């Protein structure tokens, strides 16, 4: 087969790459571009080396590498180009887009991503107050005593030391009834949600979510090809009606009863027990997300739903993203005792027990008392910051400003009577990152408001942020829109 190999004989340049690398890329690119035809026999290595003024070993090494990668076939007669299936070039100005899964349409959100360090962003703890010295002690303790076995794969359900420490902490502070072997360590709440969908549902099953509610829960259910039914939230949290149970009985129910996200509503004891009873009746699982239950600013902490009754069909989710820092990526779920044994084989296939050193450090951090001390400090800090935010909002926007969610967590919701997305976008351009309340809804009508995070926002930033909100409200339609 005749082939023009003049390209091969062009001089090699004296750039930062070696002569061997240049020749390799030249031949490989010509094959992939279709300039060297399949079956064409390449020039002899001795001849090419002489023409390029390189050693013959350089050419032989290139030919050997291309042969190993499947671009060349070598025999006694020399080396030939291997037949390769080249993609047809697209006639469009940009590469053709391959079809995507239909479920991706349900994962789109108008939510604006922003940096953790922007003031008023909800869901971010006070990162500057993280106890680095105590955490470093825990890590150093693990590293100085680490046996080789900790460098391998661990128990897929997580390190036993951490699971025991979490079980003790949850029993004392959240009223959760569990043993260590009911706990599964995850890479945050989102992985736990995905596991719940994978393990407890089939495509086409119905899943309930709060409306408004956590976007990550909706995304997990949509990704599992569930039929997602939004259930309205009132002052007592998730409020399903009889028609919901009759027309759309769920397989899983996602709820954040201790501090509903984002409204801050607390589900009453009567409604919790009623939800558990109806879930048992319909053989449904309740996914309880206790994302910031450790932060309660008035009276005693509100206990988790999971521990209210024996054998409740509740999977309890928690993480250290709000109590320590999001990048830690350690979360956990508590399975009902009778479910643990059934799911263990599947969990062993789905999980690999990673981050063993960090898990061991987290166990030491809890048992040393450093975790409890940090929580106590953060409760005081967040209580002060919330009081400052509430005071500034009332001072600048009026005493009757409408606020939601005041006894727990790290955010407040400022209710509005004008477009919250436009206001949130303007605040983002000004260097603040509150979320628009309407973006948490799936159904109409969508209540307007701003979700104002104060966890990672200093007092000075809170004052500046509220002043900016006042200026923008005055510029559009007056501060009176934020009050009755």
DRENMITI-117255 format. One line per 4 residues: number of its first residue (from 1); their letters; for each residue x, y, z of C-alpha. Coordinates in steps of 0.001 Angstrom, whole numbers, plus 500000, padded with zeros to 6 digits. Example, Ala and Ser with C-alpha at 12.3 -4.5 7.8 and 13.67 -1.06 7.14 Angstrom:
2
1) AS) 512300:495500:507800  513670:498940:507140
END
This chain:
484
1) XXXX) 500000:500000:500000  501438:503356:498944  501437:506035:501617  502945:509507:501761
5) XXXX) 505124:509579:504875  506755:512944:504195  505299:514187:507486  507554:511746:509332
9) XXXX) 510715:513169:507828  510073:516787:508880  512813:517951:511278  512132:517578:514989
13) XXXX) 512257:520789:517022  514456:521607:519988  511617:522463:522376  510951:521369:525954
17) XXXX) 509819:517859:524967  512221:515062:524117  512802:513951:520514  511213:510620:521373
21) XXXX) 508057:512284:522712  507824:514515:519632  508066:511568:517239  505559:509556:519260
25) XXXX) 502988:512360:519215  503580:513003:515509  502862:509410:514500  499977:508911:516896
29) XXXX) 498276:512154:515812  498662:511269:512119  497013:507873:512718  494105:509353:514710
33) XXXX) 493624:512126:512144  493429:509572:509332  496511:510867:507516  498199:507477:507835
37) XXXX) 495975:504795:506367  495322:501454:508009  497652:498766:506718  500306:501196:505448
41) XXXX) 503843:500029:506159  506035:502556:507980  509563:503378:506869  512351:501280:508301
45) XXXX) 513596:502431:511691  517179:502739:510454  516162:504929:507499  513907:507194:509632
49) XXXX) 516562:507595:512314  519083:508659:509699  516704:511201:508117  515709:512704:511497
53) XXXX) 519288:512614:512781  518325:510717:515927  519503:507425:517306  517816:504310:515988
57) XXXX) 516865:503365:519575  514740:506518:519733  512661:505357:516770  512522:501767:518029
61) XXXX) 511252:502954:521428  508490:504961:519744  507474:502035:517549  507470:499718:520603
65) XXXX) 505200:502103:522556  502779:502529:519640  502680:498764:519202  501880:498302:522919
69) XXXX) 499016:500790:522595  497617:499021:519548  498461:501583:516864  501087:499444:515091
73) XXXX) 501571:495807:514185  505165:494643:513789  506499:491562:512039  509632:490524:510130
77) XXXX) 508715:492801:507222  508449:495895:509468  505661:497870:511147  502177:498573:509748
81) XXXX) 499335:500871:510830  496617:499003:512746  493036:499442:511459  491265:501784:513881
85) XXXX) 487655:502999:513817  487931:506760:513524  484935:508875:514715  483228:510719:511886
89) XXXX) 483798:514440:512085  480755:516495:513048  479596:519046:510482  478398:521327:513288
93) XXXX) 480562:524154:514551  480756:522420:517926  481086:518701:518716  477821:516795:518575
97) XXXX) 476196:516356:522012  475500:512761:522955  472024:512026:524365  471699:512384:528132
101) XXXX) 469444:510591:530595  465970:512059:530798  466243:512254:534577  468768:515093:534205
105) XXXX) 465881:517388:533304  464617:516961:536855  467992:517817:538385  468163:521329:536962
109) XXXX) 467816:524164:539437  467994:527913:539202  470023:527880:542405  473051:530138:542197
113) XXXX) 476250:528478:543351  478467:530659:545494  481563:530456:547627  481401:529330:551252
117) XXXX) 483055:532538:552402  480363:534894:551109  478331:536395:553989  474714:535333:554609
121) XXXX) 475087:531996:552838  472956:529397:554616  474288:526023:555727  477919:527013:556335
125) XXXX) 479264:526879:559913  481655:529409:561453  484780:528120:559740  487074:530671:561392
129) XXXX) 486093:529259:564801  487021:525671:563977  489318:524260:566724  492323:523454:564565
133) XXXX) 494586:522710:567544  492216:520086:568970  491606:518532:565551  495348:518443:564882
137) XXXX) 495874:516592:568171  493317:513992:567137  494908:513545:563708  498429:513390:565128
141) XXXX) 497313:510821:567678  496002:508626:564876  499052:509112:562655  501505:508386:565451
145) XXXX) 499747:505151:566372  498515:504008:562964  499091:500317:562289  499542:499259:558680
149) XXXX) 496080:497730:558630  494505:501202:558707  496025:501926:555304  493924:499204:553681
153) XXXX) 490212:498938:553040  488138:498986:556208  484686:497870:557211  482345:499133:554461
157) XXXX) 479988:500396:557168  482753:502543:558694  485281:502407:561508  483842:500680:564572
161) XXXX) 485429:503241:566922  483615:506101:565193  480310:504262:565002  480450:503555:568737
165) XXXX) 481300:507188:569505  478440:508435:567306  475966:506009:568859  476867:507263:572334
169) XXXX) 476674:510915:571260  473301:510488:569536  471820:508658:572497  472849:511403:574921
173) XXXX) 472120:514502:572817  469499:513572:570198  467460:510835:571842  468331:508364:569085
177) XXXX) 467961:504708:569999  470685:502701:568335  473695:500467:568697  476943:500975:566834
181) XXXX) 476208:498207:564330  473088:500102:563144  475235:503028:561988  476649:503370:558475
185) XXXX) 479345:506003:557877  478855:507916:554629  480516:510746:552726  477954:513274:553910
189) XXXX) 474168:513373:553895  473881:513340:550109  475480:509914:549823  473221:508675:552616
193) XXXX) 470162:509918:550693  471345:508181:547532  471887:504961:549481  468367:505142:550915
197) XXXX) 466910:505494:547425  469086:502687:546057  468388:500269:548910  464752:500980:549731
201) XXXX) 463044:501820:546438  462573:500703:542868  462312:502993:539818  458770:504286:539539
205) XXXX) 458085:504182:543292  456702:507312:544917  458791:509509:547179  457516:512452:549219
209) XXXX) 459576:515576:549774  458900:518738:551735  457732:521764:549756  459635:524003:550147
213) XXXX) 462481:521682:550952  466078:520596:550609  467166:520447:546972  469527:517550:547606
217) XXXX) 466648:515313:548683  464704:516075:545510  467816:515420:543429  468428:512037:545097
221) XXXX) 464846:510903:544509  464823:512118:540919  468162:510406:540253  466591:507151:541435
225) XXXX) 463768:507557:538888  461173:507957:541616  457882:509753:541183  458483:512779:543400
229) XXXX) 455441:514203:545180  455885:517564:546935  454046:517833:550272  453329:521300:551623
233) XXXX) 454915:522478:554847  453052:524514:557464  453985:525851:560907  454241:522267:562203
237) XXXX) 456334:520912:559361  455405:518326:556742  451603:518309:556392  450354:515408:554268
241) XXXX) 446594:515145:553698  444462:512007:553493  444308:512389:549705  448083:512154:549525
245) XXXX) 448060:508803:551318  445192:507561:549155  446323:508788:545726  450121:508784:546053
249) XXXX) 451137:506367:548815  454892:506757:549310  457700:504277:549502  459986:506863:551138
253) XXXX) 459217:510132:552929  461930:512742:553315  461519:515195:556193  463567:517454:558465
257) XXXX) 461260:517514:561514  463527:519109:564109  464264:522216:562034  462605:522107:558634
261) XXXX) 464808:523367:555846  464407:526126:554886  461363:527399:556834  462614:526389:560293
265) XXXX) 459284:524793:561266  459350:522197:564068  457132:519163:563579  454862:518664:566584
269) XXXX) 454941:515435:568575  451391:514580:567498  452228:514976:563832  455434:512962:564194
273) XXXX) 453603:510067:565779  450842:510281:563183  453408:510220:560383  455096:507168:561896
277) XXXX) 451757:505378:562241  450676:506099:558655  454112:505125:557336  453847:501790:559146
281) XXXX) 450363:501297:557738  451572:501922:554166  454924:500129:554626  456822:503321:553879
285) XXXX) 460205:504459:555150  460743:507858:556749  464108:509504:556056  464749:511897:558957
289) XXXX) 467372:514519:558121  468668:515998:561378  471079:518330:559597  471478:520909:562399
293) XXXX) 469684:519367:565366  472684:520033:567600  471931:523771:567530  468909:524792:569591
297) XXXX) 468781:528320:570985  465871:528236:573406  465126:525598:576035  466182:521976:575742
301) XXXX) 467124:520464:572356  464280:518815:570481  464788:515047:570345  464836:513147:567078
305) XXXX) 461753:511426:565687  463692:508165:565419  463678:507550:569166  460004:508305:569833
309) XXXX) 458673:504754:569420  459966:501213:569241  460708:499853:565780  459888:503128:564035
313) XXXX) 460356:502875:560224  462828:505765:560365  466280:506053:558817  468067:508824:560705
317) XXXX) 470623:510943:558804  473273:513246:560202  476687:514642:559336  479535:516759:560665
321) XXXX) 479249:519326:557864  477324:521795:560045  479009:521004:563349  482621:520986:562096
325) XXXX) 483301:521767:558434  481753:520629:555112  485013:519453:553516  485355:516733:556182
329) XXXX) 482768:514688:554221  481801:512408:557084  478132:511693:557554  476150:508791:558931
333) XXXX) 472812:507061:558811  471144:505015:561515  469209:502018:560204  466372:500304:562088
337) XXXX) 467755:497252:563873  465686:494775:561880  466831:496349:558592  470567:496358:559263
341) XXXX) 471159:492643:558733  469112:492647:555513  471019:495566:554015  474512:494633:555158
345) XXXX) 475333:492410:552119  474273:495165:549712  476175:497812:551671  479295:495664:551475
349) XXXX) 478989:495753:547692  478241:499486:547446  480739:500869:549985  484467:500456:550526
353) XXXX) 485120:501958:553973  487285:504920:552993  488750:507872:554943  489830:505548:557744
357) XXXX) 492364:507928:559277  489860:510804:559390  487220:508512:560873  489597:507394:563592
361) XXXX) 490496:511041:564297  486802:511918:564490  486253:509144:567044  489076:510538:569201
365) XXXX) 487742:514075:568780  484346:513001:570139  485654:510865:572996  488131:513507:574174
369) XXXX) 485264:515928:574803  486585:518396:572206  483511:517884:570031  481084:518671:572851
373) XXXX) 483098:521717:573867  483088:522986:570285  479311:522483:570021  478738:524446:573223
377) XXXX) 480877:527294:571933  479079:527337:568585  475643:527314:570208  476541:530501:572084
381) XXXX) 478032:532081:568959  475057:531275:566726  472606:532440:569370  474395:535789:569456
385) XXXX) 474604:536072:565687  470951:535231:565234  469994:537860:567813  472090:540421:565937
389) XXXX) 470487:539492:562608  466986:539651:564049  467663:542997:565760  469130:544576:562615
393) XXXX) 466267:543362:560423  463696:544791:562836  465619:548033:563258  466037:548732:559555
397) XXXX) 462968:547060:558051  460420:547583:560827  459353:545844:564014  456740:543786:562208
401) XXXX) 459137:542267:559703  458087:538689:558970  460742:536116:559978  460600:532324:559947
405) XXXX) 462646:529863:561996  464042:531405:565128  464773:528752:567756  467325:526532:566007
409) XXXX) 469980:526262:563386  472087:528755:561485  469616:530674:559316  466488:532813:559314
413) XXXX) 463980:533401:556518  462940:536959:555710  459526:536890:554052  458960:539280:551127
417) XXXX) 456143:540434:548893  458333:540971:545819  460592:538869:543599  463139:537170:545804
421) XXXX) 465282:535843:542941  465960:539346:541613  466818:540561:545105  469074:537545:545797
425) XXXX) 470893:538135:542499  471444:541807:543366  472787:540836:546785  475093:538282:545222
429) XXXX) 476537:540971:542965  477092:543080:546087  479059:540254:547759  476347:538536:549823
433) XXXX) 474886:535064:549249  471410:534557:550734  469211:532079:548857  465844:532914:547307
437) XXXX) 463128:531063:549204  461060:530496:546053  463799:528310:544552  463135:525646:547201
441) XXXX) 459575:525056:545931  458302:522564:543404  454676:523751:543441  452835:527034:543134
445) XXXX) 452231:529316:544878  455843:529950:545771  456374:532085:548822  458913:534896:548350
449) XXXX) 461731:535436:550829  465437:535360:551573  467147:532494:553406  469722:534361:555497
453) XXXX) 472592:532301:556886  474457:533638:559887  476673:530661:560745  479725:531811:558784
457) XXXX) 478807:535529:558905  480391:537851:561465  478486:540560:563321  480050:543228:561118
461) XXXX) 479018:541341:557976  475488:540858:559315  475085:544599:559872  476472:545367:556406
465) XXXX) 474295:542714:554778  471061:543971:556325  471905:547530:555294  472393:546304:551727
469) XXXX) 469022:544522:551846  467388:547730:553069  468991:549776:550287  467832:547337:547607
473) XXXX) 464302:547161:548998  464104:550940:549198  465382:551199:545633  462760:548828:544244
477) XXXX) 459488:549256:546096  460220:550350:549656  461115:548507:552828  457452:548107:553616
481) XXXX) 457313:545132:551241  459149:543088:553808  456541:543659:556473  452810:543608:556845
END
